[in-house]
Amino acid sequence: MSERYPKPIVDFLKGEPTPEQWTAISWPLEPSVVVAGAGSGKTSVMAARVIYLAMVATGAWPAEHEGVMPGNVFCLTFTNKATENLILKMRRALRTLDLDEGEEPEISNFHAVAAQVLERHGMLIGLESGQRVLSQAQRAQIAARVLDRMTFETLHTRWQPAIVGYILGLDEQLQNHLVEPETVVEHVEGKLDALRKARSAEPLLAAEERVEIARAVRVFRDIKAELGVIDFGDQIAHAVRIASEFPDVGRGYRDRFGAVLLDEYQDTNHAQAVLMRAVFGAGHPVTAVGDPDQNIYAWRGASLWNLLHFRKEFPLSDGSESAQLPLYTNFRSGARILQAADKVIDALPANQRPDPDKLLRPWERNGDGRVEVARYEHEVAEAEGVAERAHALHANGVAWRDMAVLCRTHRLFEALQLAFGAMEVPAEFVNLAGLIHLPEIVEVLAYARATEDPKDGVALARRLTRATYLERLRALGAVEGWLTRSEDRRGG
């Protein structure tokens, strides 16, 4: 065992933790929020904390507070993919300890927790177990039924898909914020008299449309209730109601789990945060981890407010604010890369930066790094330049597996794949969505669809020939030399 840090944690992290990492790992059993920067190893810190709590619980590491065995730790993250990644990392971390078979945390996501609450306690609010959860397509089908039950008088469109979209969009927003459609109707109608005095009629028309859509949302929810089905928004909202109205439900979870870890907390919406407070509030040891600069799900209700106000929303047992712990050392990039990123961020006004005090610090072992900027006439020339750069790096001793290319959109994969092929650069495309537009893949998919449905004339007609594809590249301004190499590589 290391004198300063437990050997299992050092082995898992492949080195001693930084002081700020160790602070987050060894924090006492009380609420805290870890504000982490990009590349700071926040998920590894969460896994290391599970190791630490287990060692304290078994007496393998001395501490002034109690520990928690992994089987009594609850880890929550945002998506199914993030859940899978966290499971793998936790299992790898726990291999450093000699534990009984199956002694590992329960790892889930917010919707799974809500589903569990409904399944076990739904009858408390009159919901039977086994409620069917609607897909997005099924939600749209039910929303279309609203048009059979009410007449829209003020809405600017009569196009059914648009109306269905308005209903689903407002319903989702209201679910994310735990707001009833009647509240919207009452609020907006209270503003109508003032809007009638406005110089422009547009605000009044928009308000009247919002009232009509809100009433349509109520009809939509009534139809779901009649059919005995729910959607993901209902799932969270019903779970919040159960946990808020019946304190024993949350108490049961707190008795079951001695520590809770919330990953990517900046991606939670208001309803999810309220659910967490209702279940794991009252000073329970909840550790939330998030990066305020990676709030990428705001478009679907994620609220950065949850992370920035965690200290007040999850106070200590005595009511005082919980601690905020920084995690700012970047293990991913060299110093110059971070300096370039800081230079870009500095141009933003302070009121547009969620955490203006956050400053990523470079890890010395990464060195300075290198930042270069290149300009190309078009995306095909850019792809060729990337391929040439990769080829030159490999010639200087860099292994292919040590290179990565990030694209801002799937559309760029097409030109990049051809450029790599022309220069014999081996590459694995992690997200293949852009490759479905390649000629050979389009043709295979068209044959597959036509085989499944011989009447699918579109599939039979969508065979993009090699000649047509090359003409398409020429239309983009591709240089003839690049096309010639690509043709030679593919045999004409």
LUMDO-664592 format. One record per residue (C-alpha): residue number from 1; z negated, x, y negated. Coordinates in Angstrom, 3 decimals. Layout:
N
{site NUM {Z X Y}}
...
***
This chain:
492
{site 1 {0.000 0.000 0.000}}
{site 2 {0.906 1.283 -3.477}}
{site 3 {-2.039 1.999 -5.774}}
{site 4 {-0.552 -0.113 -8.548}}
{site 5 {1.508 -2.765 -6.765}}
{site 6 {1.538 -4.348 -3.299}}
{site 7 {3.935 -2.533 -0.990}}
{site 8 {5.651 -5.761 0.220}}
{site 9 {6.598 -6.571 -3.388}}
{site 10 {7.843 -3.035 -4.005}}
{site 11 {9.877 -3.208 -0.781}}
{site 12 {11.349 -6.593 -1.702}}
{site 13 {12.261 -5.593 -5.266}}
{site 14 {13.472 -2.184 -4.016}}
{site 15 {11.263 -0.518 -6.594}}
{site 16 {8.153 -1.085 -8.637}}
{site 17 {8.194 -4.143 -10.910}}
{site 18 {8.325 -3.674 -14.655}}
{site 19 {5.099 -4.496 -16.553}}
{site 20 {6.511 -7.848 -17.704}}
{site 21 {7.648 -8.674 -14.163}}
{site 22 {4.219 -7.840 -12.768}}
{site 23 {2.556 -10.032 -15.403}}
{site 24 {4.669 -13.014 -14.319}}
{site 25 {4.185 -12.247 -10.619}}
{site 26 {0.403 -11.855 -10.798}}
{site 27 {-0.388 -14.591 -13.340}}
{site 28 {-3.475 -16.670 -12.397}}
{site 29 {-3.146 -20.125 -10.854}}
{site 30 {-2.548 -22.046 -14.072}}
{site 31 {0.507 -23.470 -15.879}}
{site 32 {2.849 -20.917 -17.470}}
{site 33 {6.466 -20.675 -18.564}}
{site 34 {8.566 -17.559 -17.995}}
{site 35 {11.309 -17.216 -20.612}}
{site 36 {13.842 -14.991 -18.899}}
{site 37 {16.957 -13.298 -20.155}}
{site 38 {20.262 -12.908 -18.331}}
{site 39 {20.118 -10.398 -15.479}}
{site 40 {16.328 -10.120 -15.658}}
{site 41 {15.797 -10.965 -11.977}}
{site 42 {13.944 -14.222 -12.581}}
{site 43 {14.626 -15.614 -9.094}}
{site 44 {13.398 -12.377 -7.533}}
{site 45 {10.241 -12.628 -9.634}}
{site 46 {9.677 -16.161 -8.305}}
{site 47 {10.022 -14.907 -4.734}}
{site 48 {7.739 -11.950 -5.454}}
{site 49 {5.131 -14.347 -6.847}}
{site 50 {5.122 -16.191 -3.516}}
{site 51 {4.484 -12.855 -1.769}}
{site 52 {1.674 -12.066 -4.228}}
{site 53 {-0.058 -15.442 -3.823}}
{site 54 {0.135 -15.094 -0.035}}
{site 55 {-1.429 -11.610 -0.132}}
{site 56 {-4.233 -12.866 -2.368}}
{site 57 {-4.813 -15.840 -0.044}}
{site 58 {-5.102 -13.587 3.021}}
{site 59 {-7.258 -10.988 1.247}}
{site 60 {-4.557 -8.320 1.482}}
{site 61 {-4.580 -7.887 -2.310}}
{site 62 {-7.708 -8.243 -4.476}}
{site 63 {-7.605 -10.709 -7.376}}
{site 64 {-10.052 -12.653 -9.518}}
{site 65 {-8.277 -15.925 -8.709}}
{site 66 {-7.419 -17.727 -5.480}}
{site 67 {-4.145 -17.352 -3.633}}
{site 68 {-1.819 -19.857 -1.985}}
{site 69 {-0.098 -19.551 1.373}}
{site 70 {3.718 -19.911 1.250}}
{site 71 {3.601 -23.198 3.159}}
{site 72 {1.609 -24.695 0.275}}
{site 73 {4.064 -23.594 -2.430}}
{site 74 {6.639 -26.040 -3.776}}
{site 75 {9.822 -24.607 -5.318}}
{site 76 {12.181 -26.836 -7.279}}
{site 77 {15.584 -25.974 -8.639}}
{site 78 {18.504 -27.835 -10.162}}
{site 79 {21.470 -27.960 -7.771}}
{site 80 {22.072 -27.888 -4.019}}
{site 81 {23.733 -24.480 -4.321}}
{site 82 {20.790 -23.074 -6.265}}
{site 83 {18.471 -24.511 -3.612}}
{site 84 {20.365 -22.708 -0.849}}
{site 85 {20.294 -19.416 -2.759}}
{site 86 {16.573 -19.750 -3.392}}
{site 87 {15.885 -20.483 0.292}}
{site 88 {17.727 -17.309 1.336}}
{site 89 {15.914 -15.194 -1.244}}
{site 90 {12.499 -16.584 -0.303}}
{site 91 {13.080 -15.924 3.383}}
{site 92 {14.165 -12.381 2.645}}
{site 93 {11.046 -11.903 0.528}}
{site 94 {8.690 -13.255 3.173}}
{site 95 {10.105 -10.890 5.787}}
{site 96 {8.006 -8.213 4.073}}
{site 97 {4.847 -10.023 5.274}}
{site 98 {3.449 -10.631 8.751}}
{site 99 {3.180 -14.428 8.659}}
{site 100 {3.170 -17.185 11.253}}
{site 101 {6.480 -18.764 12.244}}
{site 102 {7.577 -21.379 9.702}}
{site 103 {5.172 -20.239 6.982}}
{site 104 {7.509 -20.597 4.011}}
{site 105 {7.649 -22.647 0.791}}
{site 106 {9.136 -26.111 0.583}}
{site 107 {12.275 -25.726 -1.510}}
{site 108 {14.087 -28.715 -2.932}}
{site 109 {15.811 -30.126 -6.020}}
{site 110 {14.751 -32.833 -8.428}}
{site 111 {16.801 -35.629 -6.911}}
{site 112 {15.484 -34.829 -3.436}}
{site 113 {11.923 -35.104 -4.750}}
{site 114 {12.724 -38.431 -6.398}}
{site 115 {14.300 -39.681 -3.155}}
{site 116 {11.164 -38.644 -1.263}}
{site 117 {8.916 -40.486 -3.718}}
{site 118 {11.028 -43.649 -3.370}}
{site 119 {11.115 -43.427 0.411}}
{site 120 {7.354 -43.041 0.713}}
{site 121 {6.113 -45.144 -2.187}}
{site 122 {9.002 -47.385 -3.275}}
{site 123 {7.241 -50.527 -2.045}}
{site 124 {4.683 -50.040 -4.826}}
{site 125 {7.345 -51.307 -7.252}}
{site 126 {9.127 -53.589 -4.793}}
{site 127 {11.790 -51.163 -3.538}}
{site 128 {12.353 -51.058 0.192}}
{site 129 {12.882 -47.731 1.919}}
{site 130 {16.389 -46.572 2.797}}
{site 131 {17.989 -47.477 -0.538}}
{site 132 {21.658 -46.504 -0.487}}
{site 133 {22.612 -44.066 -3.255}}
{site 134 {25.996 -44.720 -4.838}}
{site 135 {28.702 -42.129 -5.257}}
{site 136 {30.454 -41.833 -8.619}}
{site 137 {33.434 -43.787 -7.297}}
{site 138 {31.179 -46.574 -6.057}}
{site 139 {29.451 -46.712 -9.439}}
{site 140 {32.843 -47.215 -11.063}}
{site 141 {33.693 -50.029 -8.649}}
{site 142 {30.468 -51.847 -9.462}}
{site 143 {30.916 -51.271 -13.202}}
{site 144 {34.335 -52.899 -12.927}}
{site 145 {32.603 -56.065 -11.710}}
{site 146 {30.895 -56.347 -15.089}}
{site 147 {34.218 -57.407 -16.562}}
{site 148 {34.154 -60.489 -14.342}}
{site 149 {30.742 -61.508 -15.673}}
{site 150 {31.003 -61.035 -19.421}}
{site 151 {33.592 -61.246 -22.163}}
{site 152 {33.999 -58.314 -24.539}}
{site 153 {34.641 -59.507 -28.077}}
{site 154 {34.124 -56.478 -30.324}}
{site 155 {35.230 -53.591 -28.125}}
{site 156 {38.312 -51.878 -29.559}}
{site 157 {40.038 -51.613 -26.162}}
{site 158 {40.846 -53.982 -23.336}}
{site 159 {41.833 -51.191 -20.941}}
{site 160 {39.584 -51.565 -17.905}}
{site 161 {39.168 -47.850 -17.011}}
{site 162 {38.037 -47.111 -20.573}}
{site 163 {35.497 -49.940 -20.556}}
{site 164 {34.173 -48.840 -17.170}}
{site 165 {33.812 -45.302 -18.536}}
{site 166 {31.836 -46.545 -21.552}}
{site 167 {29.470 -48.511 -19.299}}
{site 168 {28.867 -45.611 -16.928}}
{site 169 {28.483 -43.105 -19.747}}
{site 170 {25.890 -45.115 -21.664}}
{site 171 {24.033 -46.023 -18.484}}
{site 172 {23.751 -42.351 -17.536}}
{site 173 {22.542 -41.372 -21.003}}
{site 174 {19.906 -44.095 -20.965}}
{site 175 {18.750 -43.095 -17.482}}
{site 176 {18.439 -39.446 -18.540}}
{site 177 {16.198 -40.476 -21.424}}
{site 178 {14.339 -43.324 -19.655}}
{site 179 {15.556 -45.876 -22.186}}
{site 180 {16.285 -49.518 -21.347}}
{site 181 {19.546 -51.094 -22.615}}
{site 182 {17.499 -53.816 -24.348}}
{site 183 {15.888 -51.115 -26.471}}
{site 184 {19.310 -49.972 -27.645}}
{site 185 {20.362 -53.542 -28.435}}
{site 186 {17.193 -54.194 -30.436}}
{site 187 {17.424 -50.900 -32.323}}
{site 188 {21.099 -51.222 -33.245}}
{site 189 {20.890 -54.894 -34.187}}
{site 190 {18.100 -53.955 -36.589}}
{site 191 {20.608 -51.746 -38.448}}
{site 192 {23.481 -54.257 -38.667}}
{site 193 {22.501 -55.825 -42.008}}
{site 194 {22.395 -52.408 -43.659}}
{site 195 {25.710 -51.415 -42.082}}
{site 196 {27.383 -54.572 -43.404}}
{site 197 {26.746 -53.284 -46.927}}
{site 198 {28.414 -49.941 -46.245}}
{site 199 {31.695 -49.119 -47.984}}
{site 200 {33.468 -48.509 -44.679}}
{site 201 {33.630 -51.082 -41.907}}
{site 202 {33.829 -48.433 -39.185}}
{site 203 {30.069 -47.827 -38.763}}
{site 204 {29.484 -51.568 -38.389}}
{site 205 {32.257 -51.897 -35.798}}
{site 206 {30.883 -48.896 -33.853}}
{site 207 {27.380 -50.414 -33.892}}
{site 208 {28.629 -53.789 -32.668}}
{site 209 {30.539 -52.059 -29.876}}
{site 210 {27.403 -50.153 -28.882}}
{site 211 {25.462 -53.407 -28.636}}
{site 212 {28.147 -54.898 -26.431}}
{site 213 {28.264 -51.866 -24.136}}
{site 214 {24.455 -51.827 -23.885}}
{site 215 {24.517 -55.472 -22.773}}
{site 216 {27.187 -54.538 -20.241}}
{site 217 {24.868 -51.815 -18.928}}
{site 218 {22.218 -54.452 -18.288}}
{site 219 {24.742 -56.513 -16.305}}
{site 220 {25.739 -53.365 -14.403}}
{site 221 {22.121 -52.693 -13.462}}
{site 222 {21.610 -56.311 -12.450}}
{site 223 {24.581 -56.114 -10.077}}
{site 224 {23.174 -52.946 -8.505}}
{site 225 {19.833 -54.673 -7.986}}
{site 226 {21.549 -57.681 -6.391}}
{site 227 {23.384 -55.387 -3.980}}
{site 228 {20.246 -53.393 -3.191}}
{site 229 {21.777 -50.066 -4.198}}
{site 230 {20.821 -47.342 -6.672}}
{site 231 {22.451 -44.299 -8.231}}
{site 232 {21.021 -40.868 -8.989}}
{site 233 {19.837 -41.948 -12.433}}
{site 234 {17.957 -44.897 -10.920}}
{site 235 {16.426 -42.539 -8.396}}
{site 236 {14.734 -40.414 -11.058}}
{site 237 {13.781 -43.397 -13.236}}
{site 238 {12.155 -45.300 -10.343}}
{site 239 {10.281 -42.168 -9.244}}
{site 240 {8.981 -41.682 -12.795}}
{site 241 {7.747 -45.260 -12.867}}
{site 242 {5.952 -44.882 -9.524}}
{site 243 {4.317 -41.569 -10.416}}
{site 244 {3.295 -42.851 -13.871}}
{site 245 {1.865 -46.196 -12.759}}
{site 246 {0.203 -44.984 -9.555}}
{site 247 {-1.717 -41.704 -10.160}}
{site 248 {-2.571 -41.319 -6.477}}
{site 249 {1.081 -40.500 -5.768}}
{site 250 {0.985 -37.394 -7.953}}
{site 251 {-2.491 -36.515 -6.731}}
{site 252 {-1.181 -36.449 -3.176}}
{site 253 {1.488 -33.901 -4.128}}
{site 254 {-1.029 -31.765 -6.015}}
{site 255 {-3.363 -31.765 -3.042}}
{site 256 {-0.474 -30.765 -0.784}}
{site 257 {0.906 -27.934 -2.940}}
{site 258 {-1.379 -25.319 -4.448}}
{site 259 {1.379 -23.825 -6.632}}
{site 260 {4.682 -25.101 -8.003}}
{site 261 {7.676 -23.049 -9.169}}
{site 262 {10.390 -24.678 -11.300}}
{site 263 {13.633 -22.680 -11.487}}
{site 264 {16.342 -23.045 -14.193}}
{site 265 {14.059 -25.317 -16.175}}
{site 266 {16.400 -25.269 -19.178}}
{site 267 {18.787 -27.435 -17.132}}
{site 268 {16.373 -30.340 -16.642}}
{site 269 {16.804 -33.568 -18.585}}
{site 270 {14.076 -35.642 -20.187}}
{site 271 {13.590 -37.930 -17.178}}
{site 272 {13.211 -35.001 -14.773}}
{site 273 {10.658 -33.333 -17.036}}
{site 274 {8.647 -36.570 -17.275}}
{site 275 {8.708 -36.814 -13.472}}
{site 276 {7.341 -33.284 -13.170}}
{site 277 {4.558 -34.032 -15.665}}
{site 278 {3.634 -37.251 -13.880}}
{site 279 {3.449 -35.528 -10.495}}
{site 280 {2.279 -31.995 -11.343}}
{site 281 {0.532 -32.317 -14.709}}
{site 282 {-3.210 -32.227 -15.386}}
{site 283 {-3.399 -28.413 -15.468}}
{site 284 {-1.871 -27.906 -12.014}}
{site 285 {-0.495 -24.339 -11.551}}
{site 286 {3.153 -24.948 -12.416}}
{site 287 {5.328 -21.944 -13.263}}
{site 288 {8.595 -22.853 -14.996}}
{site 289 {11.328 -20.237 -15.298}}
{site 290 {14.358 -20.568 -17.552}}
{site 291 {16.699 -18.956 -20.040}}
{site 292 {17.193 -20.816 -23.351}}
{site 293 {20.591 -19.145 -23.804}}
{site 294 {21.931 -20.544 -20.517}}
{site 295 {21.568 -24.250 -21.263}}
{site 296 {24.971 -25.079 -19.768}}
{site 297 {24.293 -28.656 -18.626}}
{site 298 {23.568 -30.207 -22.023}}
{site 299 {26.747 -32.257 -21.612}}
{site 300 {25.039 -34.234 -18.863}}
{site 301 {21.632 -34.652 -20.404}}
{site 302 {19.914 -31.286 -19.883}}
{site 303 {17.453 -30.721 -22.701}}
{site 304 {16.440 -27.263 -23.884}}
{site 305 {13.432 -28.982 -25.469}}
{site 306 {11.789 -29.095 -22.029}}
{site 307 {11.684 -25.303 -21.782}}
{site 308 {10.776 -24.611 -25.405}}
{site 309 {7.918 -27.143 -25.391}}
{site 310 {6.633 -26.488 -21.876}}
{site 311 {3.395 -24.959 -23.203}}
{site 312 {2.400 -28.252 -24.863}}
{site 313 {3.755 -30.563 -22.165}}
{site 314 {2.001 -28.652 -19.355}}
{site 315 {-1.308 -27.562 -20.931}}
{site 316 {-4.220 -25.885 -19.209}}
{site 317 {-7.011 -27.943 -17.697}}
{site 318 {-8.991 -27.736 -20.960}}
{site 319 {-6.053 -29.118 -22.949}}
{site 320 {-5.046 -25.829 -24.607}}
{site 321 {-1.460 -24.601 -24.525}}
{site 322 {-0.332 -22.704 -21.444}}
{site 323 {1.053 -19.176 -21.648}}
{site 324 {4.631 -18.131 -22.349}}
{site 325 {5.622 -14.930 -20.534}}
{site 326 {8.719 -12.874 -21.480}}
{site 327 {11.154 -11.448 -18.948}}
{site 328 {13.673 -9.572 -21.061}}
{site 329 {14.602 -6.393 -19.163}}
{site 330 {18.228 -6.686 -18.075}}
{site 331 {19.000 -5.081 -14.696}}
{site 332 {22.682 -6.030 -14.696}}
{site 333 {24.315 -4.256 -17.625}}
{site 334 {24.346 -0.948 -19.438}}
{site 335 {22.843 -0.439 -22.896}}
{site 336 {26.170 -0.595 -24.771}}
{site 337 {27.094 -3.880 -23.090}}
{site 338 {23.808 -5.422 -24.229}}
{site 339 {24.300 -4.008 -27.722}}
{site 340 {27.727 -5.623 -27.879}}
{site 341 {26.274 -8.944 -26.732}}
{site 342 {23.495 -8.717 -29.331}}
{site 343 {26.112 -7.973 -31.997}}
{site 344 {27.944 -11.182 -31.142}}
{site 345 {24.741 -13.233 -31.079}}
{site 346 {23.544 -11.778 -34.398}}
{site 347 {26.387 -13.573 -36.156}}
{site 348 {24.813 -16.934 -35.296}}
{site 349 {22.375 -18.451 -37.812}}
{site 350 {18.758 -18.282 -36.672}}
{site 351 {18.514 -22.081 -36.511}}
{site 352 {21.333 -22.120 -33.941}}
{site 353 {19.606 -19.641 -31.641}}
{site 354 {17.081 -21.347 -29.362}}
{site 355 {14.905 -18.238 -29.049}}
{site 356 {15.690 -15.881 -31.964}}
{site 357 {12.909 -13.490 -30.927}}
{site 358 {14.462 -12.859 -27.518}}
{site 359 {16.033 -9.417 -27.229}}
{site 360 {17.341 -8.130 -23.911}}
{site 361 {16.209 -4.617 -23.107}}
{site 362 {18.399 -2.298 -21.002}}
{site 363 {17.182 -0.796 -17.762}}
{site 364 {17.513 2.962 -18.108}}
{site 365 {18.972 3.485 -14.631}}
{site 366 {22.056 1.461 -15.617}}
{site 367 {23.016 4.033 -18.230}}
{site 368 {25.045 3.207 -21.315}}
{site 369 {27.820 1.182 -19.698}}
{site 370 {31.206 0.782 -21.314}}
{site 371 {32.787 -1.882 -23.510}}
{site 372 {36.527 -1.995 -24.144}}
{site 373 {38.730 -4.575 -25.851}}
{site 374 {42.430 -4.973 -25.058}}
{site 375 {45.033 -7.375 -26.430}}
{site 376 {48.075 -8.650 -24.551}}
{site 377 {51.072 -10.709 -25.533}}
{site 378 {50.456 -13.389 -22.897}}
{site 379 {48.364 -14.083 -19.799}}
{site 380 {50.882 -12.605 -17.343}}
{site 381 {50.819 -9.284 -19.215}}
{site 382 {47.038 -9.531 -19.289}}
{site 383 {46.922 -9.985 -15.506}}
{site 384 {49.185 -6.964 -15.102}}
{site 385 {46.892 -4.934 -17.345}}
{site 386 {43.838 -5.913 -15.310}}
{site 387 {45.599 -4.917 -12.087}}
{site 388 {46.605 -1.553 -13.557}}
{site 389 {43.053 -0.971 -14.742}}
{site 390 {41.632 -1.763 -11.286}}
{site 391 {44.207 0.550 -9.678}}
{site 392 {43.273 3.392 -12.043}}
{site 393 {39.537 2.943 -11.383}}
{site 394 {40.142 3.056 -7.646}}
{site 395 {42.202 6.215 -8.001}}
{site 396 {39.203 7.782 -9.769}}
{site 397 {36.889 7.015 -6.854}}
{site 398 {35.576 3.496 -7.588}}
{site 399 {35.513 1.367 -4.424}}
{site 400 {37.387 -1.954 -4.502}}
{site 401 {34.189 -3.778 -3.557}}
{site 402 {32.455 -2.419 -6.667}}
{site 403 {34.874 -4.183 -9.032}}
{site 404 {34.776 -7.758 -10.259}}
{site 405 {37.067 -9.740 -12.530}}
{site 406 {35.777 -12.826 -14.354}}
{site 407 {38.258 -15.431 -15.553}}
{site 408 {37.558 -18.021 -18.216}}
{site 409 {39.605 -20.656 -16.372}}
{site 410 {41.083 -21.280 -12.905}}
{site 411 {44.551 -21.319 -14.432}}
{site 412 {44.464 -17.531 -14.805}}
{site 413 {44.007 -16.968 -11.065}}
{site 414 {47.665 -17.616 -10.405}}
{site 415 {49.048 -14.761 -12.500}}
{site 416 {46.188 -12.472 -11.476}}
{site 417 {46.791 -13.030 -7.769}}
{site 418 {50.463 -12.134 -8.122}}
{site 419 {49.695 -9.080 -10.266}}
{site 420 {47.191 -7.804 -7.705}}
{site 421 {49.675 -8.382 -4.903}}
{site 422 {52.396 -6.485 -6.735}}
{site 423 {50.132 -3.444 -7.187}}
{site 424 {48.521 -3.679 -3.729}}
{site 425 {45.071 -4.360 -5.126}}
{site 426 {43.010 -6.149 -2.427}}
{site 427 {41.039 -9.043 -3.893}}
{site 428 {38.891 -11.957 -2.768}}
{site 429 {39.084 -14.978 -5.052}}
{site 430 {35.630 -16.534 -4.947}}
{site 431 {36.666 -19.848 -6.488}}
{site 432 {40.031 -20.813 -5.037}}
{site 433 {40.656 -23.907 -7.124}}
{site 434 {43.303 -22.145 -9.220}}
{site 435 {45.221 -20.919 -6.169}}
{site 436 {46.246 -24.405 -5.074}}
{site 437 {49.045 -24.130 -7.634}}
{site 438 {50.667 -21.157 -5.889}}
{site 439 {54.095 -22.105 -4.461}}
{site 440 {53.311 -21.413 -0.817}}
{site 441 {49.999 -23.293 -0.995}}
{site 442 {51.550 -26.257 -2.813}}
{site 443 {54.164 -26.466 -0.066}}
{site 444 {51.578 -26.324 2.761}}
{site 445 {49.449 -29.002 1.112}}
{site 446 {52.497 -31.197 0.561}}
{site 447 {53.419 -30.951 4.258}}
{site 448 {49.810 -31.738 5.245}}
{site 449 {49.704 -34.840 3.045}}
{site 450 {53.094 -36.018 4.265}}
{site 451 {51.991 -35.528 7.870}}
{site 452 {48.906 -37.637 7.273}}
{site 453 {50.907 -40.319 5.441}}
{site 454 {54.685 -40.290 6.065}}
{site 455 {55.090 -42.794 3.231}}
{site 456 {53.688 -40.369 0.677}}
{site 457 {56.867 -39.731 -1.275}}
{site 458 {55.023 -37.705 -3.916}}
{site 459 {53.903 -35.165 -1.318}}
{site 460 {57.454 -34.843 -0.005}}
{site 461 {58.786 -34.315 -3.509}}
{site 462 {56.156 -31.793 -4.646}}
{site 463 {57.632 -28.743 -2.945}}
{site 464 {57.809 -26.031 -5.549}}
{site 465 {60.394 -23.412 -4.549}}
{site 466 {60.071 -19.701 -5.138}}
{site 467 {62.973 -19.730 -7.581}}
{site 468 {61.419 -22.535 -9.607}}
{site 469 {58.127 -20.697 -9.743}}
{site 470 {59.739 -17.518 -11.001}}
{site 471 {61.515 -19.495 -13.681}}
{site 472 {58.136 -20.857 -14.672}}
{site 473 {56.784 -17.320 -15.052}}
{site 474 {59.784 -16.326 -17.149}}
{site 475 {59.123 -19.315 -19.384}}
{site 476 {55.661 -17.901 -19.970}}
{site 477 {57.262 -14.680 -21.190}}
{site 478 {56.656 -12.517 -18.134}}
{site 479 {58.372 -9.135 -18.294}}
{site 480 {61.262 -8.616 -15.911}}
{site 481 {59.765 -5.460 -14.463}}
{site 482 {56.660 -7.327 -13.359}}
{site 483 {58.769 -10.050 -11.759}}
{site 484 {60.904 -7.486 -9.991}}
{site 485 {57.852 -5.763 -8.484}}
{site 486 {56.445 -9.136 -7.441}}
{site 487 {59.751 -10.077 -5.778}}
{site 488 {59.988 -6.741 -4.016}}
{site 489 {56.422 -7.080 -2.782}}
{site 490 {57.143 -10.539 -1.359}}
{site 491 {60.514 -9.645 0.076}}
{site 492 {62.655 -11.347 -2.572}}
***
